[in-house]
């Protein structure tokens, strides 16, 4: 399955919103508000979309070890 950048963003939004529903975390609520799309197609905080695109680039250059749980600094 391939997702566009926007579809992947929306999937991440749904994931975080589901987590927010079970925690009512103020920080996560703020983040979701900033990430929300407006009528003009941009995000409420335009920096969020730019950070998302930067994150995609970082992910493309990462390897599997970058996503493993690390319980201590190496």
C-alpha positions as CSV (number, residue, x, y, z in Angstrom):
1,X,0.0,0.0,0.0
2,X,1.3,3.4,-0.9
3,X,0.1,6.6,0.8
4,X,0.6,10.2,-0.3
5,X,2.3,12.5,2.1
6,X,-1.1,14.0,3.0
7,X,-2.7,10.5,3.5
8,X,0.2,9.4,5.7
9,X,-0.2,12.6,7.7
10,X,-3.9,12.0,8.1
11,X,-3.3,8.4,9.2
12,X,-0.9,9.7,11.9
13,X,-3.5,12.3,12.9
14,X,-6.1,9.5,13.4
15,X,-3.6,7.4,15.4
16,X,-2.8,10.4,17.7
17,X,-6.4,11.4,18.0
18,X,-7.3,7.8,19.1
19,X,-4.6,8.0,21.7
20,X,-5.8,11.5,22.8
21,X,-9.3,10.1,23.3
22,X,-8.0,7.7,25.9
23,X,-5.7,10.1,27.7
24,X,-7.1,13.7,27.3
25,X,-3.5,14.9,27.3
26,X,-3.4,18.7,27.0
27,X,-0.1,18.5,25.1
28,X,-1.5,16.0,22.6
29,X,-4.7,18.1,22.3
30,X,-2.6,21.2,21.5
31,X,-0.6,19.3,19.0
32,X,-3.7,17.9,17.2
33,X,-5.2,21.4,17.1
34,X,-2.0,22.7,15.5
35,X,-2.0,19.8,13.0
36,X,-5.6,20.2,11.9
37,X,-6.3,21.2,8.3
38,X,-8.1,24.5,7.7
39,X,-10.5,25.3,4.9
40,X,-7.7,26.6,2.7
41,X,-5.9,23.2,2.9
42,X,-3.1,24.3,5.1
43,X,-2.5,23.2,8.7
44,X,-3.6,25.5,11.6
45,X,0.1,25.9,12.4
46,X,1.9,26.0,9.0
47,X,5.1,24.8,10.6
48,X,3.5,21.4,11.3
49,X,3.3,20.5,7.6
50,X,6.9,21.6,7.1
51,X,8.0,19.5,10.1
52,X,6.0,16.6,8.7
53,X,7.8,16.8,5.3
54,X,11.2,17.1,7.2
55,X,10.2,14.0,9.2
56,X,9.5,12.1,6.0
57,X,13.0,12.9,4.7
58,X,14.6,11.8,7.9
59,X,12.6,8.5,7.8
60,X,13.8,7.9,4.2
61,X,17.4,8.1,5.4
62,X,16.9,6.1,8.6
63,X,17.5,2.4,9.2
64,X,15.5,0.0,11.2
65,X,17.8,0.5,14.3
66,X,16.6,4.1,14.5
67,X,13.1,2.9,15.4
68,X,14.0,0.4,18.1
69,X,13.4,1.1,21.7
70,X,16.5,2.2,23.5
71,X,16.4,1.9,27.3
72,X,19.8,3.5,27.8
73,X,22.3,5.6,25.9
74,X,25.0,3.8,24.0
